[in-house]
């Protein structure tokens, strides 16, 4: 019964939308479905690599730094895709803005964190690390400012 109610609610919310809002809504739903497929494939691949590469074969040492980097890099990739999918679902809500700054900044922060985890320090030069650090710091400050603004706007309402 809950699925029927959800479909009715979606239909009721879809009717008053303009043509462009309907177009946006359909595009967001298609993108959400595609990202869901990508997440499922990524989790399946990650599961197989961990199961066969680390556990069953016994040939790969999980304490090895390159293995650690590879596994956690894949995990962060899935987390980033899930967060992106979540932001699309929020944007699919009727009368919601398509771009939410805090979510975009959070996804960028996750991507930089992933980059730090998979970074090979032996082959990375100092300016590259400094640039990534500056980007992470800047995104952190922007995220903090946006969240503070959003929380302040919530108190005024």
Order of alpha helices (4+ residues) and beta strands (2+ residues): alpha-alpha-alpha-alpha-alpha
